[in-house]
Amino acid sequence: MAVELYDEHEQSERVRNWLRENGVSILMGVVLALAGIFGWRQWQDYQGGQAALANEYYAAIQRELEADDVEAAAEQFTAMREGVGEHAYLALAGMLLASSLAEAGEAERAAAIYGALLDAEKWPALKPLIRLRIALVETQLERGESALTRLEGNAPVGYEGLWLETRGDILFDLNRFGAAAEAYAAAVEQLRGEGRSFRQAETKLDAVQSAAGNAGSA
């Protein structure tokens, strides 16, 4: 019995000593763990709030554009950018607004929005589409060479046919009929291989070949 009591006493002392030496570290670990849990919950709540706010802004911009009030939509977009930062909805709203601005003859403002979206470090999945959009707007602004640089290199996966067709459009606008014909021909082949509609690109190919023939006979 004495041995058992001694063992229990020794074990108790060891526990006390261990707690004395490590208690602060344990306490700090618990505090940090709790802070992490509550901090993560606060972050999740914040993110959820930002997503809801971004969705509200996006819906408001859609409503303004459906009402043909581009300026009101632009004001909402400015407020959205200040309110939610680089949220994914901001990119979608920006492309929606820029497209409407371009259609309304405000190509410079559209290019500025596309440029800002392109320069942002987020939304990599949307960057190819943004590059296509800004290239078309720059063509509208008679900045064909700049537009071509937007589409240099290999096309992103899933955009090959549209990429080639857009390059053809830009080259055609620059009166570079031979290069445009090559781009359209490649677009037709690519789109056909993808199982997508290629008739529009084929019509453009016929048009540029006709234009090249007329230019050669002039």
C-alpha positions in Angstrom: 0.0 0.0 0.0 2.8 2.4 0.9 4.4 1.7 -2.4 1.2 2.4 -4.2 0.7 5.7 -2.3 4.2 6.7 -3.1 3.7 5.9 -6.8 0.5 7.9 -6.8 2.2 10.8 -5.0 5.2 10.7 -7.4 2.9 10.7 -10.4 0.9 13.6 -9.0 4.1 15.5 -8.5 5.3 14.8 -12.0 2.0 16.0 -13.4 2.2 19.2 -11.3 5.8 19.8 -12.4 4.9 19.1 -16.1 1.9 21.5 -15.9 4.1 24.1 -14.1 6.6 23.9 -17.0 4.2 23.6 -19.8 1.0 25.1 -18.6 1.6 28.5 -20.2 2.3 26.9 -23.5 -0.9 24.8 -23.3 -3.0 27.8 -22.3 -1.6 29.8 -25.2 -2.3 26.9 -27.6 -5.9 26.8 -26.4 -6.3 30.6 -26.7 -4.8 30.5 -30.3 -7.0 27.6 -31.2 -10.1 29.4 -30.0 -9.1 32.6 -31.7 -8.6 30.6 -34.9 -12.0 29.1 -34.7 -13.8 32.4 -34.0 -11.6 34.3 -36.4 -12.4 31.8 -39.1 -16.1 32.1 -38.4 -15.8 35.9 -38.5 -14.0 35.6 -41.8 -16.6 33.3 -43.2 -19.3 35.7 -42.1 -17.5 38.6 -43.7 -17.0 36.7 -46.9 -20.7 35.7 -47.0 -21.6 39.3 -46.4 -19.4 40.5 -49.2 -20.8 37.9 -51.6 -24.4 39.0 -50.8 -23.4 42.7 -51.3 -21.7 41.9 -54.5 -24.7 40.0 -55.7 -27.0 42.9 -54.9 -24.7 45.3 -56.8 -24.7 43.0 -59.8 -28.4 42.7 -59.8 -28.8 46.5 -59.6 -26.4 46.9 -62.6 -28.4 44.4 -64.6 -31.6 46.3 -63.9 -30.1 49.6 -64.9 -28.8 48.2 -68.1 -32.1 46.5 -68.9 -33.7 49.9 -68.5 -31.1 51.4 -70.9 -29.7 53.6 -68.2 -26.0 53.0 -68.8 -24.9 56.0 -66.6 -26.8 54.7 -63.6 -25.2 51.3 -64.1 -21.8 52.9 -64.3 -22.4 54.7 -61.0 -23.5 51.4 -59.4 -20.3 49.7 -60.8 -18.1 52.5 -59.2 -19.9 51.9 -55.9 -19.5 48.2 -56.2 -15.8 48.5 -56.9 -15.4 50.5 -53.7 -17.7 48.3 -51.7 -16.6 44.8 -52.5 -13.1 45.1 -54.1 -12.0 42.4 -56.5 -14.9 40.0 -56.0 -15.8 37.7 -58.9 -19.1 39.5 -59.3 -17.1 42.7 -60.0 -15.5 41.1 -63.1 -18.9 39.9 -64.4 -20.5 43.2 -63.8 -17.6 45.1 -65.4 -17.8 43.0 -68.5 -21.6 43.5 -68.7 -21.2 47.3 -68.3 -18.3 47.5 -70.7 -20.2 45.6 -73.4 -23.2 48.0 -73.0 -20.8 51.0 -73.2 -19.2 49.8 -76.4 -22.7 49.3 -77.9 -23.6 52.8 -76.9 -20.6 54.2 -78.6 -18.5 54.7 -75.4 -15.6 52.5 -76.6 -13.0 54.4 -74.6 -14.8 53.9 -71.3 -15.4 50.3 -72.2 -11.7 49.8 -73.0 -10.8 51.4 -69.6 -13.0 48.9 -67.7 -11.7 45.9 -69.6 -8.2 47.1 -69.1 -8.7 47.5 -65.3 -10.2 44.0 -65.2 -7.3 42.6 -67.2 -4.7 44.2 -64.9 -6.3 42.7 -61.8 -4.5 39.7 -60.3 -7.7 37.7 -59.9 -10.2 35.9 -62.2 -7.7 33.9 -64.3 -10.5 31.9 -65.8 -12.1 35.1 -67.2 -9.0 36.6 -68.5 -9.2 35.0 -72.0 -12.7 36.4 -72.5 -11.7 39.8 -71.2 -8.7 39.8 -73.7 -11.1 39.0 -76.5 -13.5 41.7 -75.5 -10.8 44.4 -75.2 -9.3 43.4 -78.5 -12.7 44.0 -80.2 -13.1 47.3 -78.5 -9.6 48.4 -79.5 -10.5 47.5 -83.1 -13.5 49.7 -82.8 -11.2 52.5 -81.6 -8.9 51.9 -84.7 -6.1 50.4 -82.5 -5.7 47.3 -84.5 -2.1 46.6 -83.8 -2.7 46.9 -80.1 -5.7 44.6 -80.5 -3.5 42.0 -82.2 -1.1 42.0 -79.3 -3.9 41.0 -77.0 -4.3 37.8 -78.9 -0.7 36.9 -79.4 0.6 33.4 -78.7 -1.4 30.2 -78.4 -5.1 30.5 -77.7 -6.3 29.3 -74.2 -8.0 25.9 -74.2 -11.7 26.2 -75.2 -11.2 29.6 -76.9 -9.1 28.4 -80.0 -11.8 28.8 -82.6 -13.1 32.2 -81.4 -9.5 33.4 -80.9 -8.6 32.7 -84.5 -11.8 34.2 -85.8 -11.3 37.4 -83.8 -7.8 37.6 -85.1 -9.2 37.3 -88.6 -11.6 40.2 -87.8 -8.8 42.4 -86.6 -6.5 41.6 -89.6 -9.4 42.2 -92.0 -10.0 45.6 -90.5 -6.3 46.4 -91.0 -6.7 45.4 -94.7 -4.2 42.5 -94.2 -6.3 40.2 -96.3 -3.9 37.4 -96.7 -3.3 37.0 -93.0 -7.0 37.5 -92.3 -7.8 34.7 -94.7 -5.3 32.4 -93.0 -6.8 33.1 -89.6 -10.4 32.6 -90.8 -9.4 29.3 -92.6 -7.8 28.1 -89.3 -10.9 29.2 -87.4 -13.2 27.2 -89.7 -11.1 24.1 -89.3 -10.9 24.5 -85.5 -14.5 25.2 -85.0 -15.5 22.3 -87.2 -13.2 20.1 -85.2 -14.8 21.3 -82.0 -18.2 20.5 -83.3 -19.2 24.2 -83.1 -20.9 26.4 -85.7 -18.3 27.5 -88.3 -20.6 29.1 -90.9 -19.9 32.6 -89.8 -16.2 32.2 -90.0 -16.6 30.5 -93.4 -18.7 33.5 -94.7 -15.9 35.8 -93.4 -13.3 33.7 -95.2 -15.3 34.0 -98.5 -15.6 37.8 -98.0 -11.9 38.3 -97.3 -10.8 36.2 -100.2 -13.1 38.3 -102.4 -11.7 41.5 -101.0 -8.1 40.2 -101.6 -9.1 39.4 -105.2 -10.5 42.8 -105.8 -7.5 44.5 -104.2 -5.2 42.4 -106.4 -7.1 43.3 -109.6 -7.3 47.0 -108.8 
